[in-house]
Amino acid sequence: MKHLLTTADLDAAAISALLDLTDTMAEIGSRPVPKVPALRGRTVAQVFFEDSTRTRLSFDTAAKRLSADTLTFTASSSSLNKGESLRDTIETLSAMGVDAFVVRHRSSGVPLAVSNWTHASVVNAGDGWHQHPTQALLDAHTITRSLGAGNSLSGVHVAIVGDVAHSRVARSDVDVFLKLGAQVTVVAPRTLVPGSWFGRGDVRFTESLDEVIGDVDVLYMLRLQKERMASGLIPGGDEYSVRFGLDDRRAALLRGTALVLHPGPMNRGVEMVVDPACLPGSRILVQVATGVAVRMAVLFSLLGHSGESVDASVEAGGADR
Ligand code: CP
């Protein structure tokens, strides 16, 4: 694997291999000194043109736990403000000896464009409404490990609730969940579902959260992305929360074993009305913790020394502790 640009590049076997590698990386993360030399001598550049807390900091932590050197590019204080182009910026950083770019941008397709301007590996850390592949991997890991069903989601009913139209997370998650065998239901106002999705036969659609909430194994709440939304797509006032929010009444309808996930950042009082800390099935902070291990697995898969197994690298790391 040279790049990770979209989940479309990953089949079920590749997803499973990354989930298994994530287990290894999580074990490293649980050690008293959570650091191995697997990527010593490699340089990872974080190039974020859009705000981030979880993804940026977890990639940074992941790279450091693997002993890579890190560069953090801050668009707001860069020569972009003097008119330098995105391409010249990438070529400039490449000339400094970058081995992998982790790219977030508000426009779909920028990570793919970056991959054409550099010999380094490129990881998509979220581009517009398009894709967020490492989010889907960490979500799949969180769900499969919580359910204890290996890497399969066969027979698992996942409801994805809310603003699917503007969500790169939903596009990546649905792709990965279906490849692992899940049954997926989208719960959303029709105006917040991509038009082409109504014709697909692999995802069920409903506008009634109450109709499905008692039947799901996983409730995946999406952030309402008002910053990406044309006005008039959703009812005003509190109506969105009343129809699609997870409140106390709906939380009481969940099965006792149901998991609740959210990619963050949450809109409290909008899609997440209940305090998630009060939900026994909440895995929201597990998602955050898993994000570090998943990103370690992805960086190691892209940059690990060819021919060297992860076990050998981890063994070397163990000796280094
Ligand atoms: N889930 C997610 O991508 O969060 P950030 O925007 O904080 O990175």
Residues whose N, C-alpha, C, O or C-beta is under 5 A from the ligand:
A	BS01	CP	D51 S52 T53 R54 T55 R56 P263 G264 P265
